[in-house]
Amino acid sequence: MAFGGAIARDDYPFILLDCPPALDLLTLNALVAADGLLVPMQAEYFALEGISELMSTLDRVTQAFNPSLSLEGVLLTMYDDRTNLALQVTENLKSFFDDKLLKTSIPRNVRLAEAPSHGKPVALYDAKSRGAEAYRELALEILQRNNLESPEVKRRQAAAAAAASALKSFQIPEKKKSRFWQSNKET
């Protein structure tokens, strides 16, 4: 069966393939098709143990199937910056991944957990929640890392340019002298 992958790549700057955390056939196929890998990770020690296996798998896939596959970044999820454990794991990841560790982290947030049970993404379920705001920050960070502007930024810039253009064409009418009384300023 043919897949219109080349057509889809031309139409979208990003295509996200969300895979289970297991290295199964679905995940392997996604790694072969992908250009970059974004690794969501909890700031816990068991998650740190899986990093070496993940990097080994990434090396094997790039050597055997997809030499253009690269690590886009590591994203801390279910993050609680109030715990020493999260801060220690973050420091370990910074030293290992350097700039590949994204600045944005996704916090532990009840609204994120509730949204799927209501059949909505968090951006629609509670757009002002910490989780929804974090995902917006993540999107902006990914766009910035790839030298792209968000559609919202482009829309705002176009609106500002239109307003500036309209303002330039607006002329303040000259002040007319009153026929009925003389102002001290007009003399």
ZADO-1210 file (C-alpha; in nm, 4 decimals, padded with zeros to 6 digits):
<atoms>
<atom x="00.0000" y="00.0000" z="00.0000" code="MET" pos="1"/>
<atom x="00.1394" y="00.3397" z="-00.0926" code="ALA" pos="2"/>
<atom x="00.1670" y="00.6154" z="00.1634" code="PHE" pos="3"/>
<atom x="00.1713" y="00.9748" z="00.0448" code="GLY" pos="4"/>
<atom x="00.4573" y="01.0631" z="00.2795" code="GLY" pos="5"/>
<atom x="00.6373" y="01.2949" z="00.0411" code="ALA" pos="6"/>
<atom x="00.3184" y="01.4886" z="-00.0194" code="ILE" pos="7"/>
<atom x="00.2479" y="01.5189" z="00.3533" code="ALA" pos="8"/>
<atom x="00.6042" y="01.6374" z="00.4207" code="ARG" pos="9"/>
<atom x="00.5568" y="01.9203" z="00.1715" code="ASP" pos="10"/>
<atom x="00.2322" y="02.0328" z="00.3322" code="ASP" pos="11"/>
<atom x="00.3390" y="02.0473" z="00.6978" code="TYR" pos="12"/>
<atom x="00.6509" y="02.1765" z="00.8730" code="PRO" pos="13"/>
<atom x="00.6069" y="01.9079" z="01.1428" code="PHE" pos="14"/>
<atom x="00.4368" y="01.5715" z="01.1540" code="ILE" pos="15"/>
<atom x="00.4268" y="01.4151" z="01.4989" code="LEU" pos="16"/>
<atom x="00.4177" y="01.0384" z="01.5339" code="LEU" pos="17"/>
<atom x="00.3226" y="00.9566" z="01.8913" code="ASP" pos="18"/>
<atom x="00.4544" y="00.6135" z="01.9818" code="CYS" pos="19"/>
<atom x="00.4252" y="00.3892" z="02.2854" code="PRO" pos="20"/>
<atom x="00.7249" y="00.3826" z="02.5194" code="PRO" pos="21"/>
<atom x="00.8157" y="00.0297" z="02.4081" code="ALA" pos="22"/>
<atom x="01.0581" y="-00.0456" z="02.1265" code="LEU" pos="23"/>
<atom x="00.8176" y="-00.2465" z="01.9133" code="ASP" pos="24"/>
<atom x="00.7581" y="-00.2643" z="01.5377" code="LEU" pos="25"/>
<atom x="00.5405" y="00.0485" z="01.5391" code="LEU" pos="26"/>
<atom x="00.8098" y="00.2527" z="01.7136" code="THR" pos="27"/>
<atom x="01.0844" y="00.1136" z="01.4886" code="LEU" pos="28"/>
<atom x="00.8835" y="00.2062" z="01.1771" code="ASN" pos="29"/>
<atom x="00.8270" y="00.5556" z="01.3152" code="ALA" pos="30"/>
<atom x="01.2025" y="00.5971" z="01.3767" code="LEU" pos="31"/>
<atom x="01.2763" y="00.4856" z="01.0213" code="VAL" pos="32"/>
<atom x="01.0240" y="00.7365" z="00.8809" code="ALA" pos="33"/>
<atom x="01.1203" y="01.0259" z="01.1091" code="ALA" pos="34"/>
<atom x="01.3684" y="01.3081" z="01.0671" code="ASP" pos="35"/>
<atom x="01.3947" y="01.3817" z="01.4373" code="GLY" pos="36"/>
<atom x="01.3157" y="01.2257" z="01.7713" code="LEU" pos="37"/>
<atom x="01.1589" y="01.4098" z="02.0631" code="LEU" pos="38"/>
<atom x="01.1938" y="01.2063" z="02.3813" code="VAL" pos="39"/>
<atom x="00.9414" y="01.2744" z="02.6576" code="PRO" pos="40"/>
<atom x="01.0854" y="01.1697" z="02.9900" code="MET" pos="41"/>
<atom x="00.9908" y="01.1831" z="03.3553" code="GLN" pos="42"/>
<atom x="01.2458" y="01.3356" z="03.5895" code="ALA" pos="43"/>
<atom x="01.2939" y="01.0113" z="03.7821" code="GLU" pos="44"/>
<atom x="01.5894" y="00.7757" z="03.8193" code="TYR" pos="45"/>
<atom x="01.4281" y="00.4772" z="03.6456" code="PHE" pos="46"/>
<atom x="01.3796" y="00.6953" z="03.3402" code="ALA" pos="47"/>
<atom x="01.7500" y="00.7842" z="03.3503" code="LEU" pos="48"/>
<atom x="01.8379" y="00.4156" z="03.3328" code="GLU" pos="49"/>
<atom x="01.6586" y="00.3827" z="02.9995" code="GLY" pos="50"/>
<atom x="01.8531" y="00.6645" z="02.8348" code="ILE" pos="51"/>
<atom x="02.1579" y="00.4546" z="02.7474" code="SER" pos="52"/>
<atom x="01.9324" y="00.1915" z="02.5859" code="GLU" pos="53"/>
<atom x="01.7493" y="00.4618" z="02.3926" code="LEU" pos="54"/>
<atom x="02.0741" y="00.6148" z="02.2651" code="MET" pos="55"/>
<atom x="02.1986" y="00.2698" z="02.1616" code="SER" pos="56"/>
<atom x="01.8745" y="00.2083" z="01.9708" code="THR" pos="57"/>
<atom x="01.8994" y="00.5486" z="01.8067" code="LEU" pos="58"/>
<atom x="02.2550" y="00.4661" z="01.6920" code="ASP" pos="59"/>
<atom x="02.1468" y="00.1272" z="01.5503" code="ARG" pos="60"/>
<atom x="01.8514" y="00.2774" z="01.3628" code="VAL" pos="61"/>
<atom x="02.0630" y="00.5562" z="01.2113" code="THR" pos="62"/>
<atom x="02.3313" y="00.3081" z="01.1006" code="GLN" pos="63"/>
<atom x="02.0965" y="00.0485" z="00.9544" code="ALA" pos="64"/>
<atom x="01.7854" y="00.2304" z="00.8307" code="PHE" pos="65"/>
<atom x="01.7760" y="00.6083" z="00.8655" code="ASN" pos="66"/>
<atom x="02.1055" y="00.7985" z="00.8625" code="PRO" pos="67"/>
<atom x="01.9253" y="01.1352" z="00.8750" code="SER" pos="68"/>
<atom x="01.7491" y="01.0603" z="01.2053" code="LEU" pos="69"/>
<atom x="01.8584" y="01.2992" z="01.4784" code="SER" pos="70"/>
<atom x="01.7668" y="01.3746" z="01.8361" code="LEU" pos="71"/>
<atom x="01.5429" y="01.6824" z="01.8321" code="GLU" pos="72"/>
<atom x="01.5373" y="01.7049" z="02.2072" code="GLY" pos="73"/>
<atom x="01.4490" y="01.5599" z="02.5451" code="VAL" pos="74"/>
<atom x="01.1326" y="01.6895" z="02.7105" code="LEU" pos="75"/>
<atom x="01.0759" y="01.6585" z="03.0831" code="LEU" pos="76"/>
<atom x="00.7167" y="01.5566" z="03.1536" code="THR" pos="77"/>
<atom x="00.5095" y="01.5187" z="03.4690" code="MET" pos="78"/>
<atom x="00.7660" y="01.7567" z="03.6114" code="TYR" pos="79"/>
<atom x="00.7475" y="01.8786" z="03.9701" code="ASP" pos="80"/>
<atom x="01.0176" y="02.1371" z="04.0361" code="ASP" pos="81"/>
<atom x="00.9410" y="02.1297" z="04.4087" code="ARG" pos="82"/>
<atom x="01.1181" y="01.7950" z="04.4530" code="THR" pos="83"/>
<atom x="01.4907" y="01.7450" z="04.4961" code="ASN" pos="84"/>
<atom x="01.4684" y="01.4320" z="04.2815" code="LEU" pos="85"/>
<atom x="01.3378" y="01.6263" z="03.9812" code="ALA" pos="86"/>
<atom x="01.6088" y="01.8897" z="04.0207" code="LEU" pos="87"/>
<atom x="01.8845" y="01.6260" z="04.0497" code="GLN" pos="88"/>
<atom x="01.7610" y="01.4332" z="03.7449" code="VAL" pos="89"/>
<atom x="01.7373" y="01.7570" z="03.5492" code="THR" pos="90"/>
<atom x="02.0996" y="01.8400" z="03.6319" code="GLU" pos="91"/>
<atom x="02.2090" y="01.4914" z="03.5208" code="ASN" pos="92"/>
<atom x="02.0202" y="01.5289" z="03.1942" code="LEU" pos="93"/>
<atom x="02.1670" y="01.8755" z="03.1341" code="LYS" pos="94"/>
<atom x="02.5173" y="01.7406" z="03.1743" code="SER" pos="95"/>
<atom x="02.4459" y="01.4489" z="02.9399" code="PHE" pos="96"/>
<atom x="02.2298" y="01.6153" z="02.6710" code="PHE" pos="97"/>
<atom x="02.3457" y="01.9769" z="02.6993" code="ASP" pos="98"/>
<atom x="02.1338" y="02.1875" z="02.4592" code="ASP" pos="99"/>
<atom x="01.9208" y="01.8888" z="02.3547" code="LYS" pos="100"/>
<atom x="01.7401" y="01.9115" z="02.6889" code="LEU" pos="101"/>
<atom x="01.4503" y="02.1432" z="02.6153" code="LEU" pos="102"/>
<atom x="01.4025" y="02.4480" z="02.8357" code="LYS" pos="103"/>
<atom x="01.0293" y="02.3845" z="02.8475" code="THR" pos="104"/>
<atom x="00.9007" y="02.1152" z="03.0802" code="SER" pos="105"/>
<atom x="00.5484" y="01.9814" z="03.1152" code="ILE" pos="106"/>
<atom x="00.4351" y="02.0035" z="03.4781" code="PRO" pos="107"/>
<atom x="00.2257" y="01.7591" z="03.6734" code="ARG" pos="108"/>
<atom x="-00.1184" y="01.9050" z="03.6221" code="ASN" pos="109"/>
<atom x="-00.4633" y="01.7734" z="03.7063" code="VAL" pos="110"/>
<atom x="-00.6155" y="01.9445" z="03.4025" code="ARG" pos="111"/>
<atom x="-00.3792" y="01.7523" z="03.1730" code="LEU" pos="112"/>
<atom x="-00.4983" y="01.4269" z="03.3289" code="ALA" pos="113"/>
<atom x="-00.8668" y="01.5255" z="03.3102" code="GLU" pos="114"/>
<atom x="-00.8746" y="01.6447" z="02.9486" code="ALA" pos="115"/>
<atom x="-00.8717" y="01.2993" z="02.7786" code="PRO" pos="116"/>
<atom x="-01.1630" y="01.1786" z="02.9922" code="SER" pos="117"/>
<atom x="-01.3635" y="01.4683" z="02.8455" code="HIS" pos="118"/>
<atom x="-01.2540" y="01.3807" z="02.4928" code="GLY" pos="119"/>
<atom x="-01.0661" y="01.7062" z="02.4443" code="LYS" pos="120"/>
<atom x="-00.7070" y="01.8195" z="02.4161" code="PRO" pos="121"/>
<atom x="-00.5989" y="02.0299" z="02.7114" code="VAL" pos="122"/>
<atom x="-00.5831" y="02.3402" z="02.4914" code="ALA" pos="123"/>
<atom x="-00.9617" y="02.3166" z="02.4513" code="LEU" pos="124"/>
<atom x="-01.0454" y="02.1675" z="02.7902" code="TYR" pos="125"/>
<atom x="-00.8643" y="02.4340" z="02.9939" code="ASP" pos="126"/>
<atom x="-00.6542" y="02.6655" z="02.7777" code="ALA" pos="127"/>
<atom x="-00.5334" y="02.8636" z="03.0797" code="LYS" pos="128"/>
<atom x="-00.4088" y="02.5678" z="03.2817" code="SER" pos="129"/>
<atom x="-00.0369" y="02.5299" z="03.3547" code="ARG" pos="130"/>
<atom x="-00.0298" y="02.2200" z="03.1352" code="GLY" pos="131"/>
<atom x="-00.1853" y="02.3910" z="02.8330" code="ALA" pos="132"/>
<atom x="00.0491" y="02.6880" z="02.8732" code="GLU" pos="133"/>
<atom x="00.3474" y="02.4518" z="02.8927" code="ALA" pos="134"/>
<atom x="00.2479" y="02.2789" z="02.5679" code="TYR" pos="135"/>
<atom x="00.2179" y="02.6190" z="02.3966" code="ARG" pos="136"/>
<atom x="00.5667" y="02.7071" z="02.5236" code="GLU" pos="137"/>
<atom x="00.6922" y="02.3719" z="02.3925" code="LEU" pos="138"/>
<atom x="00.5488" y="02.4402" z="02.0474" code="ALA" pos="139"/>
<atom x="00.7120" y="02.7838" z="02.0385" code="LEU" pos="140"/>
<atom x="01.0464" y="02.6410" z="02.1542" code="GLU" pos="141"/>
<atom x="01.0395" y="02.3704" z="01.8843" code="ILE" pos="142"/>
<atom x="00.9528" y="02.6294" z="01.6190" code="LEU" pos="143"/>
<atom x="01.2316" y="02.8585" z="01.7401" code="GLN" pos="144"/>
<atom x="01.4863" y="02.5738" z="01.7408" code="ARG" pos="145"/>
<atom x="01.3939" y="02.5071" z="01.3774" code="ASN" pos="146"/>
<atom x="01.4015" y="02.8756" z="01.2749" code="ASN" pos="147"/>
<atom x="01.0277" y="02.8912" z="01.2098" code="LEU" pos="148"/>
<atom x="00.7708" y="03.1447" z="01.3259" code="GLU" pos="149"/>
<atom x="00.4400" y="03.0496" z="01.4751" code="SER" pos="150"/>
<atom x="00.1303" y="03.1256" z="01.2663" code="PRO" pos="151"/>
<atom x="00.0046" y="03.3420" z="01.5551" code="GLU" pos="152"/>
<atom x="00.3221" y="03.5537" z="01.5478" code="VAL" pos="153"/>
<atom x="00.2878" y="03.5936" z="01.1720" code="LYS" pos="154"/>
<atom x="-00.0777" y="03.6980" z="01.2120" code="ARG" pos="155"/>
<atom x="00.0131" y="03.9540" z="01.4782" code="ARG" pos="156"/>
<atom x="00.2957" y="04.0943" z="01.2668" code="GLN" pos="157"/>
<atom x="00.0634" y="04.1296" z="00.9652" code="ALA" pos="158"/>
<atom x="-00.1982" y="04.3044" z="01.1816" code="ALA" pos="159"/>
<atom x="00.0650" y="04.5406" z="01.3243" code="ALA" pos="160"/>
<atom x="00.1940" y="04.6213" z="00.9739" code="ALA" pos="161"/>
<atom x="-00.1613" y="04.6905" z="00.8530" code="ALA" pos="162"/>
<atom x="-00.2270" y="04.9162" z="01.1537" code="ALA" pos="163"/>
<atom x="00.0999" y="05.1046" z="01.0950" code="ALA" pos="164"/>
<atom x="00.0131" y="05.1502" z="00.7287" code="SER" pos="165"/>
<atom x="-00.3335" y="05.2795" z="00.8168" code="ALA" pos="166"/>
<atom x="-00.1830" y="05.5149" z="01.0740" code="LEU" pos="167"/>
<atom x="00.0575" y="05.6598" z="00.8176" code="LYS" pos="168"/>
<atom x="-00.2277" y="05.7416" z="00.5823" code="SER" pos="169"/>
<atom x="-00.4297" y="05.9052" z="00.8607" code="PHE" pos="170"/>
<atom x="-00.3810" y="06.2815" z="00.8685" code="GLN" pos="171"/>
<atom x="-00.4888" y="06.5050" z="01.1497" code="ILE" pos="172"/>
<atom x="-00.6948" y="06.7915" z="01.0124" code="PRO" pos="173"/>
<atom x="-00.5534" y="07.1377" z="01.0628" code="GLU" pos="174"/>
<atom x="-00.6936" y="07.3321" z="01.3510" code="LYS" pos="175"/>
<atom x="-00.9460" y="07.5887" z="01.2324" code="LYS" pos="176"/>
<atom x="-00.9890" y="07.9264" z="01.3956" code="LYS" pos="177"/>
<atom x="-01.3155" y="07.9788" z="01.5666" code="SER" pos="178"/>
<atom x="-01.5444" y="08.2329" z="01.4089" code="ARG" pos="179"/>
<atom x="-01.7224" y="08.3016" z="01.7355" code="PHE" pos="180"/>
<atom x="-01.4523" y="08.3661" z="01.9861" code="TRP" pos="181"/>
<atom x="-01.0837" y="08.4224" z="01.9947" code="GLN" pos="182"/>
<atom x="-00.8676" y="08.1897" z="02.2008" code="SER" pos="183"/>
<atom x="-00.5562" y="08.3267" z="02.3698" code="ASN" pos="184"/>
<atom x="-00.3538" y="08.0503" z="02.2035" code="LYS" pos="185"/>
<atom x="-00.4727" y="08.1446" z="01.8563" code="GLU" pos="186"/>
<atom x="-00.3485" y="08.5027" z="01.8761" code="THR" pos="187"/>
</atoms>
